């Protein structure tokens, strides 16, 4: 699919109300939510929380929590694996200060530590719940906000996410190439099984299917919905990009356990039935895999307690 024109794709509608973060027609949401990518408008541009000065302070608050921070610097390919990431032989603060020249990519996973961003996350998630028409968040286990600060021309490599996300462009421009999560030529069952079992970098870029991507030009005030298991990559424009990801993760242990079961069945040389084709088999796999998964979690907790007792 060719490049998406924002004027053509975003219908002319009434202005956002004070409670709305994203402008998404209910019909579009109900038809495509967590199935197909779609674009929308949002009202977050110009907010004080997203200036570089404010984000630099948020970065400093995040540094003592390394699990909430990622950065690297240098050129990347679309198909580059995460173990081939560029170097980071300087600090995160230096990466941000010199971002125009060093090709850096910085992720603040704990963006909701900022009170204003936390309030925007709450407002947007309430809007998503209302658009869904049911208590969506009884089926979710996490909700969070991530900030992406990206150097000019930097590529974000091809991957897919556990989270169901809404990517909002705040500054600069970038090109999002997102693929149909149901396309089993591009996203084969074996990749999904590996992704849910052991390797979050399991998605393999296939250039022969690039023409199937939905290409969305993200500019300030425009966002895109990215479903779970929808692979995508991005290329930044000529300026520094600031983007906000508002996302949540479903309580999808049942689906994950089916993929895990299929992963091990395939290792034994079998051709397992994909999820959704047999309710009986799905239930059997989900229940059967839940036992070793819960046992592994319990063992991990016990090891943690033993380690703590030795301190």
C-alpha positions in Angstrom: 0.0 0.0 0.0 1.4 3.4 -0.9 2.1 6.4 1.3 -0.9 7.6 3.3 -1.9 11.2 2.8 -2.9 12.7 6.2 -5.5 15.1 4.6 -7.2 12.2 2.9 -7.0 9.7 5.8 -8.0 12.0 8.7 -11.7 13.0 8.1 -12.7 16.6 8.8 -14.5 16.4 12.2 -15.3 18.7 15.1 -12.5 19.9 17.3 -11.3 17.8 20.1 -13.1 18.3 23.4 -11.1 19.2 26.5 -11.4 15.5 27.7 -10.1 14.0 24.5 -6.5 13.4 23.7 -7.1 11.6 20.4 -9.6 12.2 17.7 -10.8 8.7 16.6 -14.3 8.1 15.2 -16.1 5.4 17.0 -16.7 3.4 13.8 -13.1 3.4 12.8 -12.1 2.4 16.3 -14.6 -0.5 16.6 -13.7 -1.8 13.1 -9.9 -1.7 13.4 -8.8 -1.6 17.0 -6.1 -4.2 17.6 -6.7 -5.6 14.1 -5.5 -3.0 11.6 -3.4 0.1 11.9 -5.1 3.5 11.5 -4.2 7.1 11.9 -5.8 9.9 13.9 -5.3 13.4 15.1 -4.3 14.4 18.7 -4.0 17.6 20.7 -0.7 17.1 22.6 1.5 19.4 20.5 2.9 22.4 22.4 2.4 20.9 25.9 5.1 21.9 28.4 5.8 18.2 29.3 7.3 17.6 25.8 9.9 20.3 25.5 13.5 19.1 25.2 14.3 21.0 28.5 11.5 19.2 30.4 12.5 15.8 28.8 16.1 16.4 29.9 14.9 16.7 33.5 12.8 13.6 33.1 15.9 11.8 31.7 17.9 12.7 34.8 15.1 11.4 37.0 15.1 8.1 35.0 18.8 7.4 35.1 18.8 5.9 38.6 16.2 3.4 37.2 18.1 1.7 34.3 15.2 -0.6 33.6 13.2 2.4 32.5 15.8 3.8 30.1 17.4 2.8 26.7 19.7 4.6 24.4 22.2 3.9 21.7 23.8 6.0 18.9 24.8 5.4 15.3 23.4 4.2 12.0 21.0 1.3 11.8 19.5 -0.9 9.1 15.9 -1.9 8.8 16.7 -5.5 9.3 19.4 -5.0 12.0 19.1 -7.4 15.0 19.1 -6.1 18.5 22.4 -7.8 19.4 23.9 -5.7 16.6 22.9 -2.4 18.1 25.2 0.6 17.7 27.5 1.6 20.5 26.9 3.8 23.5 30.3 4.8 24.7 28.9 8.0 26.3 26.2 8.8 28.8 22.5 9.2 28.1 22.7 12.9 28.9 25.5 13.3 26.3 23.4 11.3 23.8 20.6 13.8 24.2 22.8 16.9 24.2 24.5 15.9 21.0 21.5 14.1 19.3 21.6 16.2 16.1 25.1 14.8 15.3 25.4 11.4 16.9 22.4 9.5 15.5 21.0 8.7 18.9 17.8 7.0 19.9 16.5 7.4 23.4 13.6 5.7 25.1 12.1 6.9 28.4 10.0 3.9 29.4 8.9 5.6 32.7 7.5 8.7 31.1 4.4 8.6 33.4 6.8 9.5 36.3 6.0 13.0 35.0 2.6 14.0 36.5 1.4 15.8 33.4 2.2 12.8 31.2 0.6 10.5 33.7 -2.6 12.5 33.6 -2.6 12.4 29.8 -2.1 8.6 29.9 -5.1 8.3 32.2 -7.2 10.5 30.0 -6.3 8.7 26.8 -6.8 5.3 28.3 -10.3 6.3 29.5 -11.0 7.5 26.0 -10.0 4.2 24.6 -12.2 2.4 27.1 -15.2 4.5 26.1 -14.6 3.9 22.4 -14.3 0.2 22.9 -17.9 0.1 24.4 -17.0 -2.2 27.3 -14.7 -2.4 30.3 -11.6 -3.0 28.2 -9.1 -2.7 31.0 -10.4 -5.6 33.0 -8.5 -7.6 30.3 -5.2 -5.7 30.7 -2.3 -5.9 33.1 -0.2 -2.8 32.3 -0.7 0.7 31.1 2.2 3.0 30.4 3.6 5.9 28.4 7.0 5.9 26.6 8.8 8.9 25.1 11.0 8.3 22.0 13.6 11.0 21.2 15.2 10.3 17.8 18.0 11.8 15.9 17.5 13.1 12.3 17.4 10.3 9.7 17.7 7.6 12.3 16.0 4.2 11.5 14.0 2.3 14.1 14.5 -1.4 13.1 11.8 -3.8 12.1 10.1 -5.4 15.2 6.8 -6.1 16.8 5.4 -5.4 20.3 3.6 -7.2 23.1 1.7 -3.9 23.8 -1.3 -2.5 22.0 -0.1 1.0 21.2 -1.0 4.5 20.1 2.0 6.4 18.7 1.6 10.2 18.8 4.0 12.5 17.0 4.9 15.7 18.9 7.9 17.2 17.2 9.6 16.6 13.9 8.4 14.0 11.3 8.9 10.4 10.7 7.7 7.7 8.3 6.0 4.6 9.8 5.9 1.4 7.8 3.5 -1.0 9.6 2.3 -4.4 8.3 -0.8 -6.5 8.7 -0.5 -8.7 11.8 -2.7 -11.3 10.1 -0.5 -11.7 7.0 1.0 -15.2 7.6 3.4 -14.9 4.6 5.1 -11.9 6.2 4.4 -12.9 9.9 4.6 -16.7 9.9 3.3 -18.8 12.9 6.9 -19.9 13.7 7.9 -16.3 14.2 5.0 -15.6 16.5 5.7 -18.7 18.5 9.3 -17.7 19.0 8.3 -14.1 19.8 5.9 -15.2 22.6 8.2 -17.9 23.9 11.8 -16.7 24.0 12.8 -13.9 21.6 11.2 -10.5 21.4 13.4 -9.8 18.4 11.9 -12.8 16.5 10.3 -10.8 13.6 12.4 -11.0 10.5 12.2 -8.2 7.9 11.3 -9.5 4.4 12.0 -6.9 1.8 9.9 -8.7 -0.8 6.8 -7.8 1.2 7.7 -4.1 1.8 5.0 -3.1 -0.7 2.4 -4.5 1.6 3.3 -2.0 4.4 0.9 0.8 5.3 3.1 3.8 5.1 2.0 6.6 7.4 3.7 10.1 7.5 3.6 11.1 11.1 3.8 14.9 11.7 3.0 16.9 14.8 -0.6 16.4 15.7 -0.9 13.0 13.9 -0.8 9.6 15.5 -1.1 5.9 14.5 -2.6 2.9 16.2 -0.3 -0.2 16.1 -1.9 -3.5 17.0 -0.3 -6.3 18.9 1.9 -8.5 16.6 1.9 -5.9 13.8 5.5 -5.6 12.7 6.8 -2.1 11.8 9.8 0.0 11.2 10.3 3.8 11.1 12.6 6.3 9.5 13.0 9.7 11.0 12.9 13.0 9.0 15.4 15.9 8.9 14.9 17.1 12.5 14.9 15.7 16.0 11.7 13.7 16.5 9.8 13.5 19.8 7.0 10.8 19.9 4.8 9.6 22.7 3.6 6.0 22.9 0.5 5.4 25.0 0.1 1.7 25.3 -1.2 -1.2 27.4 -0.7 -5.0 27.5 -3.5 -7.4 27.5 -3.8 -10.2 30.1 -3.0 -12.5 27.2 -1.5 -15.5 29.1 -3.9 -17.9 27.4 -2.9 -16.8 23.9 0.8 -16.7 24.9 0.6 -20.2 26.2 -0.9 -21.5 23.0 2.0 -20.0 21.1 4.5 -21.4 23.6 2.9 -24.9 23.3 3.1 -24.6 19.5 6.7 -23.5 19.7 7.7 -26.7 21.5 5.5 -28.9 19.3 7.2 -27.5 16.3 10.6 -28.2 17.9 9.5 -31.9 18.0 8.9 -31.8 14.2 5.1 -31.4 14.4 2.9 -28.9 12.6 0.8 -27.4 15.3 -2.7 -25.9 14.7 -2.6 -22.0 14.9 -4.6 -20.3 17.6 -8.3 -19.7 16.8 -8.9 -22.8 14.6 -9.8 -25.2 17.3 -11.3 -24.1 20.7 -10.6 -27.6 22.2 -7.0 -27.6 21.2 -6.5 -24.0 22.2 -7.9 -24.7 25.7 -5.8 -27.9 26.0 -2.6 -26.1 25.0 -3.3 -23.0 27.2 -4.0 -25.1 30.3 -1.2 -27.6 29.7 1.4 -24.8 29.2 0.2 -22.8 32.2 1.5 -25.4 34.6 5.2 -25.2 33.7 4.9 -21.4 33.2 3.5 -20.9 36.7 6.1 -23.3 38.1 8.9 -21.3 36.5 7.5 -18.1 38.0 7.4 -19.7 41.4 11.0 -21.0 41.1 12.1 -17.5 40.1 10.5 -16.0 43.2 12.1 -18.6 45.4 15.5 -17.9 44.0 14.9 -14.2 44.6 14.0 -14.8 48.2 17.1 -17.0 48.8 19.3 -14.4 47.2 17.8 -11.7 49.4 18.3 -13.8 52.5 22.0 -14.0 51.8 22.4 -10.2 51.6 
